């Protein structure tokens, strides 16, 4: 057989790899570099090299000994041979490091190292074991119940705070809508949040553009055990038509890419625990698969559930998807459902808001008020809803309320009304808050009624969310105090 000549051009700069550290039962460790590239970067079979410890946690460097002629402890590069004659490794050379004096530069908890090869030398540095680092942060934190909340107007934060969580960071920015005209409502969600919970750091920045490096800086100063995020849901909601979704996609205004932005924050900060909220339709999308897969690839264990607020102390038919991810080796279960109430929403909430009708002049127009509820029977949206049969109402016999939407105050086809004595009444803001289970102390006065209603319409159901956070709290405390069961998935 004639000889085969092979050639390749060495990288002009650097060549990098990641290697897994080999561990033995006796406790010894070894880093083995086997690559075709060494032969192209000045190393040959039998080349003499020296190893130098760069310091605790800094790794080590291996150089050709001709660069350091005064050092006596030299090792050699050797080659690997394969009986099968593997042609995909034509130049492979190997170098092993097992010296404890050298490997002391790599922290014991490190599983992987990063190798950068330049001409005549290669540098081996530890890759921080972020899982171990995050677990240690939870174990040693003086306040292990801490939260970083993204895409929030404070209702989820308030529920978390009620379970003892400290809100370290809030990332929230309301993008401008076409209906806003020249008004700037970018701080509306932030104002709602800081009116109701104490927050350490507030990032009033668009999640699409926020700097991960900046978030890392502040997170390093105040690491949080829990990251919560409510992804924009309109692209997965039945309330938005296919044509509307396509139009928002073509215009570049679609919120689909928020999945990517949420993942890049998680990937950058590596929270111990993550809780994401979305509409149920999200589960049928490829983006849900991407979300779950990427988190599992990051090392998280994941669980998903679609929960109905009526089965967790709520009065609204609001159903939401919750995706839970954790790095902690303790068990997590979503809360168990409870029996739905048999008391009407009317008796629980509505009746106290209704009084005898009184007509008032508001903005030079006569308006009939039934206590705090405005009569809107004669508006075109109500008439159209009645004609099409799509009107959504709460009557005296209703055992639950329909789910609120953020466009409630605009009286769109998805708005809900109180049906009373043949009339249709618009719920007051206070009643909307009660429908969502939001406690009376939650202050909505920082924003206009329309904005406050929109906040309620896209919020989590407070009792349901609190019950989930209670389970998250149990999950964290079981890990910290060692009383939990082993994780079962």
N, C-alpha and C positions, 0 to 999 in steps of 0.2 A: 504494500500500500504506500502510495506516495505521501510525503509530508504535507500537511495543510498549514499555510501561513495565514496568521490572523493579525490584524492591527486595529488599534483604537486610539483616539485622541484623548489625552488627559484633560479633565476640567481645568479651565484657566484659573478658576477661583477655588471654591470649596465644594466638597461632596459630603452629604450628611446622611445619617441613618439613626434609627432608634433600635436599641437592643434590650432584651429582657435579661435581667440578672439571673444566673443559675444559682439555685440554693440547694444545699445538701442537708441531709437529716442531722449531720453532726454540727450544723450551724455555719459551716464555711460557705463562702460565696465566690462566684467566678463570673467575670465578664469576658466573653469570647467574641472577637471580631473576625468574621470570615467574609472576605469580599474580593471581587475581581479588581476593584479600584486601587488597592494598595500598590499593585504592580505598576500602575500608571502614575503614581504619585511619589516615586523615588524609592519605594521599598522593593526589595527583591528577596527571594528565598535565601535565608541565611544572613540577611542584613542584621547588623548589631544595632540594638536600640536601648534606650534607657527610659525608665518611668520616673515621673516626678509628681509627688503629692502637692497639690496646689493649696491645700488648707481644708479645714473642716467644712464640709458641705459644698466645697468649690470644685470637687472632682480632681482629675489628674491629666497629665499630658505625657505622650509617648513621642520621643524624638530619635532620629538617627543619631547614633553615638558619635559619628564624625563631627556633629555640631557641638558635642560636649565631650571632648577628648579626656578631660581630667576625671570624669566619673568612672568608677571601677565596676559598679554593679550593672552589667549589661545582660540583655536577653537577646533572643534571636527571633526573627520572623521565619515561620516555616510554612510549607505548602500542604495542601490536602490532596489526597488521591482517592479516586473512586473506582472500584472494580468494574463498574458499568461504563466508565469513561464518560462522565456527564459533560456533554458539549456546551451546556448552558453556563458552565463555570470554567472558561478556558484559562483564566489568569488567577484563579483563586489562591489567595494567601491567607494565613491565619495567625492571630496573635491573642494570647490569653493573659488575663491578669487575675491572680488569685491571692497575691500578697496582702495580708491583713494591714500592713503598714501603708500600702497604697489605697486599698479599698476603704480604709477609715475616712477617706475624703468623701465617700458616698454614704449618706445617712442610712442607718439600718432599715428604716421603713420604706426605703426606695425600692420600687420594683423594676423601673426602667431607667436607662441612661440615654443621653443624646451624644452621638459621636460626630464630630466635624473633622474631616480629613483635608489637609492642605499639603502642599509639596514638602515632604521630609518630616512631617509630624501630624499627629492626630490628638484631639482633645476629647476627653470623656467627662461629661458633667451629669449630675443627677437630674432626673425629671421629677419634680415635686409630686409626691403621692397625694393628690388633692383629696382623695377619699379619706385617707388617714388624717390629713390636716383638718378637714371639715368635722370629722367625728371628734377629734380632740378639742376643737373649738366649742362644740356642743357640751362636751363633758366638763370642760374647765370654765365655761362662761358663768359669770355671776348672775346673768339674767338669760337663762337658756330659752325662755319663751319670748322670742323676739321676731319681728316680722318686717319684710321688705314688700311693700304692696305696689303693684303697677296697674295702671289703667283703672283707677278707682276714684269715686267721689266721696268715699269715706264710710259708706254703709257696711261694706265688708270689714273695713278696719275697726269700726265700732263694735261689730260682732266679735272680732278677734280680741279686742281690748276687754270685752266683757268676760272673756275666758282667761284673762291675765296676761295676754300678750302685749309687749311694748312695741309700738310702731317706730322702728328705727328710721325707715326711709319710705318715701312715697314718690313714685314717678307717675305724673299725670299731666296731660295736655289735651285740651279740647280743640281739635282742628276746626278751621273755619268752614261753615256750611254756606251754600249759595243763599239760603234764607237769612243769613246773618247780615247781609249787605256790608256795610262799613263797620259794623260793631265787632269788637274783639272780646270773645267769651273764653279765651284760652285758659283763663285762671278760674273758671267757674267750678270745676271739679275740685281743684286744690282748695279753694275757699270753703267749699262744703266740708272737705276732709278736716282741715285745720280748725274749723269751728266746732268739731265734735270729738277729736282725739288729739292728744299730744304727739307731735311728730318730731323726730330728730332732724332729718334732712329732707328737704322738699326739692324735687327736680321737676320744674315746670317746663319740660322739654318733650318734643315729639319722639315717641319711641322709635320711629323710623330713622331718626338722625342722631339720637343721643350717643355720646361717646362711651364705649365700654371701658376704656382706660380711665375716664373720669369716675365712672361708677365704681370701678375696682378700688380707686384711691379711697373713696369715702366708705366703701364696704369693708376695706381692710381695717379701718379705724373702729367700725361698729358692725361686725359680722352678725347676720341674722340667721336664725335656725330655719325660718319659714319664708318662702317666696310665694306670694299669691298674685295671680294675674287673671283679669277678665278680658279675654280677647274680644275685639269688636265682632258682633254676631250677625250683622245685617246680611252678609253674603251667604249665610247658611240658614237664614230664617225664611219661613213660608210667607212672611209678610212682604218679601221683596221678590218681584217676578223675575223670570229668567231673562227677559229683555232688559230689565233695569240692571241686573247683575252684569250682563254683557256690556251695557253702556258704561257702567262705572269702571269696568276692566279696560275698555278701549280708551277711556278718558284719562286713565292713570290714577283715578280716585278710589279704586277698590281697596278694601282693607284686608284682602287675602294675604298680603305679604307680612301682616303682623305676626303670623305664625313664625316666620323666619326671625323677626326681631325679638320675639319672646325667647326663641331658642338661643340666639346669640348672647342674650343677657345671661341665661342659665349656663351656657357653655363657658362664658367668661368669668362668672362669679362662683359657680359650683355650689349652689345652696344645698344644705343637707336634705331639705324637704321642699317640694314644690306642689302647689295646689292651683290648678287651672280650671276656670269656669267658662262654659260655652252653651249654646243652644243645642238641643238633642240632634238636630240635623247635621251638626259638625261630625258626628261619628260615622256618617255614611260617606265622608269625603276622603280623598287621598291625602289631604293635608292633616287629617287626624292620624292617619297611618304614619305620615312623616313625623308628626309630633311624638307619638308613642315610640316609634322605632329609634329616633335620634336620642331620646332620653335613655332608652335601654342600652344603646351603644355607648352612652356616657357613663354607664355603670349603675343607673337607677333601676329599682324595681317599681313596676307601675300597676295601677289599678284604675278602672273606670266604672262609673255608675251614672245612670240617668235617674234622678230623684225628683219626686213630685212633692211640692211644698205642703200639700194637704195631708201628707202622711208623716209630717215632721212638725206639727203644731201650727202650720200656716192655714190661711183661709183662701189663698189664691191658688188657681190651677196651674201656677207657674211650674214648669218642669225644666230642669237644667242638667246638662252633662257636667260631671266633675271628674277631672283626671288627676290622680294623686301619684306622685313620684317620690321615692325616698332612697337615700344612701344608707339609712340606719338598719341594722340587722335585727329589728324587732317587729312584731306583728302589727298590722294595721287593718282595720275593718271599717267600712263606711257605717254610719249609724243605722240601726234597725228601724224599720217603719213602725209607726204607732197608728192605732185606729183613727179614722177620720172623724171629725166632729159631727154630731147629729143635731147641733144647734144651728139655726139659720144665721146667715151673715147679717140679716136684718136685725135680729135680736142681739147679736154680738157687737155690731158696729154701726149700722145705718140709722136705726131708729132715733138715736140721740141727736142726730144732725138735722132732723126734719121738724119743722114747725108749720103753723098755718101760713098760707101764701100771703106775701106782701109785695106790692109792686113799687119799685123804686126807679128813680131817674138816674141812670149811670151813663156818663158821656152823652148826655142829651137824648138818651133812648130809654124807653120804659123797659125794665127788667123785672121779672117776677122771681122772687126768692122764696123757697121753702126752707126757712131757717138759713143754713149755710149753703144750701144747694140751689143752683140756678136752673130755672126752667128753660130748656133748649128745644122743646118739642117742635116748635115751628121753624127750626133751622133746616136748611136744605140737606145737610149731611144726615140728620136724623130721619128726615122724610125718605131720603134715598135708601138708608139702612133698613127702614121698615118695608119699603117696596121690594127690595131685593131679598129680604129675609135674613140679612147678614148682621143686623144690629145685635150688639152684645150687651146684655143687661143683667142687673141684679134686681130680683123681685123679692117680695116678702117671703117667698118659699125657697129661695136659693140657699143651698147648703155650702156653696163656695162662690167666690168671685172669679170672673174671667181674669186672665193675665193682663196686667197693665203694659202699655207700650210707651216709648218715649215721645210719641206724637199725640198723646192723650189730649193735651190742651188745644191741639189744632183741629180737634173733632174730625179726624179722618175716619175712614170706614172701619178702622180697628179700635176706635175709642169705645169705652164702656160707659153705660148710663144707669141711673137708678130709675126703675119703672115704678111709678107711684100714682095710683088713682087715674090711670089713663094718660099720665104725663111722663115726660122723660127729663130727668134732672142730671146735671153735670156734677160729679163728685167734687167736693172741696179738696184742697191740697192736704188737709189734715186727714180726711177720709182715705185719700190715696195712700198716705203714709201708713195708716192702720191696715189697709189691704195688704201692704207689703210686710206687715209685721214689725215695722220700724218703731222702736220705743218712743214714747212721748218726748223724752229729753233730747232726742236728736233734732238739732237746730237746722231748719231749712231757710231761715230768714236772710242768709248772706246773699242769696240769689233771687232773681225775680221769680214770680209764681210759675211762669212758663219754663224757665230753666230748672227750677226745683222739681217740677213735675216730670221733666225729661230725665232728671237724675233718678227719680223713683222708678220711672218706666223702664230703665235699662239696668236697674240694680239687682242684686241678689235678694232672694227672700230672706229676711233677717233671721227668723227662727230656724229655717232649714240650714242656713250657713253657720249659725252658731252651733248647731248639733254636729256639723262636720268638723268645725274647728275644735270642738270638745274631744273628738276622736283623734285629731292631729295632736292635741295637747297630751292625750294619754299615750300616744305613740312615742312622743319625745321623752316624756317622764319615765316611761318604761325603760328606755335606753339609758337614761342618766342614772336611774336608781337600781337598775338591774332586776326589776321584779316582773318584767314582761316575758311573754312566751317567745320562743324562737320564731323567726319570720316564716310564715306559711303562705305561699302564693299559689 
